[in-house]
Amino acid sequence: MIAPVRRLRHVRRATAVCALGAALAACGTAGAPGPARPAHAKPGASASPSASHPAVLTPGPGGLTPVFEHGPRDRGKTVALTFDADMTADEGPRAASGEHFDNPDLIGTLRTLKVPATVFMTGRWADQYPAQARSLGHDPQFEVANHSYSHYAFTSDCYGLPTVGADHMRQDVERAYASLRKAGVPHPLPYFRFPGGCYDRQALRALSAVGVTAVQWDVVSGDAFATDADAVRRQVLDGVKPGSVVVMHCTRSAAPTTERVVRAVVPELRRQGYRFVKVSELIAETNGHR
């Protein structure tokens, strides 16, 4: 295995890492391939995002999948809130018994506060909650991106997650796109968030043909399994800088404080002069800044 590329420097600094890893520990299985590439994905950079032509980064050396962590620091006080909609194959019985992996109250709060956001959705979550996936996909306030189907790790050392083999990585991502479209998401973005945030050169190479930009983050909210909403609030506010990407979760069972955190964080960041944007806007600003 080739050594990991820029493996989550910021995550390692955060005390929430163990909780984040635990929240992401349940996984499903890879399946049959879907479309070879998101319908709107292009291998080059796009300067003006839209639902059908979102901004993407230019591939790296040798065509490797490009990686995005945050936007420009000197282009105004913008911040992107991102939410991982995690659910995996083995959690089906838990959902059937009443466990909630969705969070309608959180989405409702984002709508009420008029906060645009990017949701990274696993294919299994879209299979379980197709009406909610479709609603998010049709709401211009949100953009929906790929968080894998199985939620297996794409490296061999990722917080105890089971791994998907290199020969199934592309297949897993394409299966997720198929699930998103089946649920009714009309334009799933060509953005991919690695399960656990773990990747290496082999993973970047395996996904190069899919045409996605890998989206990481520079602010860990620490909302996974958190019970102290104020501690999560402080961690977000202490970490945000111009151009930041904040990682949070929209699963009630794994992140029960997130809706309260959003209600506290949004007005405070607005008071500080921050403007909330989607990831596609930060990527567009990054392209224009080159």
C-alpha positions in Angstrom: 0.0 0.0 0.0 1.4 3.4 -1.0 1.7 5.9 1.9 -1.5 7.9 2.5 -1.6 11.4 0.9 -2.2 14.3 3.4 -4.2 12.1 5.8 -6.5 14.4 7.8 -4.0 16.6 9.6 -6.8 18.6 11.1 -8.7 15.5 12.3 -5.7 14.2 14.1 -5.6 17.5 16.1 -9.2 17.1 17.2 -10.4 15.2 20.2 -13.5 14.1 18.3 -11.5 11.8 16.0 -12.4 8.6 18.0 -16.1 9.5 17.9 -16.0 10.4 14.3 -14.3 7.0 13.5 -16.9 5.2 15.5 -19.7 6.9 13.8 -18.4 5.8 10.5 -17.6 2.2 11.5 -20.6 0.3 10.1 -20.3 -0.6 6.4 -22.1 -2.3 3.6 -20.9 -4.0 0.5 -19.9 -2.9 -3.0 -22.1 -3.9 -5.8 -22.7 -3.7 -9.6 -21.3 -0.7 -11.4 -23.5 2.3 -12.4 -22.7 5.0 -15.0 -19.1 5.3 -15.7 -19.0 9.0 -14.9 -21.5 11.6 -13.4 -23.4 12.9 -16.3 -22.2 16.5 -15.8 -18.7 15.8 -14.7 -15.9 17.2 -16.8 -12.2 16.4 -16.5 -11.1 20.0 -16.5 -11.9 23.0 -14.2 -15.2 24.8 -14.4 -15.3 28.5 -13.2 -19.0 29.0 -12.8 -21.0 26.4 -10.8 -24.6 25.4 -11.6 -26.7 22.4 -11.1 -25.8 20.9 -14.4 -22.2 22.3 -14.6 -20.7 22.5 -11.1 -17.1 23.7 -10.6 -14.5 20.9 -10.4 -10.8 20.9 -9.9 -8.3 19.9 -12.6 -7.0 16.4 -12.2 -3.6 16.1 -10.5 -0.3 14.7 -12.0 -0.9 11.7 -14.0 -4.7 12.3 -14.0 -5.0 11.6 -10.3 -8.3 12.5 -8.7 -7.9 16.1 -7.3 -8.5 16.8 -3.6 -10.2 19.9 -2.2 -9.9 20.9 1.5 -10.9 24.6 1.7 -11.4 27.7 -0.4 -9.2 30.8 -0.7 -8.4 32.5 2.6 -8.3 36.0 1.0 -11.6 36.1 -1.0 -14.0 37.2 1.7 -15.5 35.5 4.7 -17.2 32.5 3.2 -17.8 29.1 4.9 -19.4 25.9 3.6 -21.3 23.7 6.0 -21.3 20.1 4.8 -23.3 17.2 6.2 -22.6 13.5 5.8 -25.7 11.4 5.5 -24.3 8.1 6.6 -26.1 4.7 6.4 -24.7 1.4 5.5 -26.0 -2.0 4.5 -25.8 -3.7 7.9 -27.8 -0.9 9.5 -31.0 -1.9 7.7 -32.3 -4.0 10.6 -31.6 -1.1 13.0 -33.6 1.3 10.8 -36.4 -1.3 10.6 -36.5 -1.4 14.4 -36.9 2.3 14.7 -33.4 3.8 14.7 -33.2 7.1 12.8 -30.4 7.7 10.4 -32.0 10.8 9.0 -32.5 14.2 10.6 -35.5 16.1 9.2 -35.3 18.7 12.0 -31.8 19.6 11.0 -32.7 20.0 7.3 -35.8 22.1 8.4 -33.6 24.3 10.5 -31.2 24.9 7.6 -34.2 25.8 5.4 -35.6 28.2 8.0 -32.2 29.9 8.5 -31.7 30.0 4.7 -28.3 28.3 5.0 -27.1 26.7 1.8 -25.3 23.4 2.4 -23.7 20.4 0.7 -24.9 16.9 1.7 -22.5 14.0 1.1 -24.9 11.0 0.9 -24.2 7.3 0.9 -26.1 5.2 -1.5 -27.5 3.1 1.3 -29.0 6.2 2.9 -30.6 7.2 -0.4 -32.1 3.7 -0.6 -33.5 4.0 2.9 -34.8 7.6 2.6 -35.6 8.2 -1.1 -38.2 10.9 -0.5 -35.8 12.9 1.6 -33.0 12.4 -0.9 -35.3 13.5 -3.7 -36.4 16.6 -1.7 -32.8 17.6 -1.0 -31.8 17.0 -4.7 -34.6 19.2 -5.9 -34.1 22.1 -3.4 -31.7 24.8 -4.9 -30.6 25.6 -1.3 -28.8 22.2 -1.2 -26.4 20.2 -3.4 -26.1 16.4 -3.0 -22.7 14.7 -3.5 -21.3 11.1 -3.2 -20.2 9.6 0.0 -19.8 6.0 -1.4 -22.3 3.2 -1.4 -20.8 0.8 1.1 -18.9 3.2 3.4 -16.0 0.8 3.4 -12.7 2.6 3.8 -10.6 3.3 0.7 -7.3 2.7 2.6 -6.2 -0.2 4.9 -5.8 2.0 8.0 -8.9 4.2 8.6 -10.2 4.2 12.2 -11.0 0.5 12.1 -13.3 0.7 9.1 -13.5 -2.4 6.9 -11.9 -1.8 3.5 -13.0 -2.0 -0.1 -10.5 -3.4 -2.5 -8.9 -1.2 -5.1 -10.6 -3.2 -7.8 -14.0 -2.3 -6.3 -13.5 1.4 -5.4 -14.8 2.8 -8.7 -17.6 0.3 -8.7 -18.7 1.4 -5.2 -18.8 5.1 -6.1 -20.7 4.4 -9.3 -23.2 2.3 -7.4 -23.8 5.2 -5.1 -24.5 7.5 -8.0 -27.0 4.9 -9.3 -28.8 4.9 -5.9 -28.9 8.7 -5.8 -30.5 8.9 -9.2 -32.9 6.1 -8.4 -34.0 8.0 -5.4 -34.8 11.0 -7.6 -31.7 13.2 -7.1 -31.5 14.8 -10.6 -28.0 16.2 -10.5 -25.7 14.5 -8.0 -22.5 16.5 -8.0 -19.2 15.1 -9.2 -17.8 15.5 -5.7 -16.8 12.5 -3.5 -16.0 12.3 0.2 -13.9 9.4 1.2 -15.4 7.3 4.1 -13.5 8.4 7.2 -11.8 11.0 5.1 -9.0 8.5 4.4 -7.3 8.2 1.0 -4.0 7.4 -0.6 -2.5 7.6 -4.1 -4.0 4.2 -5.0 -7.5 5.4 -4.1 -7.0 8.6 -6.0 -5.8 6.6 -9.0 -8.8 4.2 -8.8 -11.3 7.0 -9.0 -9.6 9.0 -11.7 -11.9 7.6 -14.4 -15.0 8.6 -12.5 -14.3 12.3 -12.9 -14.9 13.4 -9.4 -13.2 16.0 -7.1 -12.5 14.5 -3.7 -13.8 16.9 -1.0 -12.2 16.9 2.4 -12.5 19.6 5.1 -10.4 21.8 7.4 -12.8 22.1 10.3 -14.0 19.0 12.3 -17.2 19.8 14.2 -16.9 16.9 16.6 -20.6 16.3 16.4 -20.3 12.5 16.0 -21.9 10.9 19.2 -21.5 14.3 20.9 -23.9 15.0 23.8 -22.5 18.5 24.6 -23.8 20.8 21.9 -22.0 23.8 23.4 -18.6 21.9 23.1 -19.3 21.2 19.4 -20.4 24.8 18.9 -17.1 26.1 20.4 -15.1 23.7 18.3 -16.7 24.9 15.1 -16.4 28.6 15.9 -12.8 28.2 17.0 -11.9 26.4 13.7 -13.6 28.4 11.0 -11.5 30.7 8.8 -12.4 32.3 5.5 -13.0 29.6 2.9 -13.5 26.8 5.5 -15.3 23.6 4.9 -16.9 22.2 8.1 -17.8 18.5 8.3 -20.9 17.6 10.3 -23.5 14.8 10.2 -27.2 14.6 9.5 -28.0 11.3 11.2 -30.1 11.6 14.4 -28.8 8.4 16.0 -25.1 9.2 15.5 -25.1 13.0 15.8 -28.0 14.0 18.1 -26.8 17.5 18.9 -26.1 18.8 15.3 -29.4 20.7 14.9 -28.9 22.6 18.1 -25.3 23.4 17.1 -26.4 24.8 13.7 -29.0 27.0 15.4 -26.2 28.4 17.6 -23.4 28.6 15.1 -25.2 30.2 12.1 -26.2 33.5 13.8 -22.8 33.8 15.4 -20.9 33.3 12.2 -23.2 35.8 10.4 -22.6 38.3 13.2 -18.8 37.9 12.5 -19.5 38.7 8.8 -19.4 35.2 7.3 -21.5 34.2 4.3 -22.6 30.6 4.0 -22.0 29.0 0.6 -22.0 25.5 -1.0 -18.8 23.6 -1.7 -19.3 24.2 -5.4 -18.9 28.0 -4.8 -15.7 27.6 -2.9 -14.3 25.4 -5.6 -15.3 28.0 -8.2 -13.5 30.6 -6.2 -10.5 28.4 -6.0 -10.4 28.0 -9.7 -10.8 31.7 -10.2 -8.0 32.4 -7.8 -5.4 30.4 -9.7 
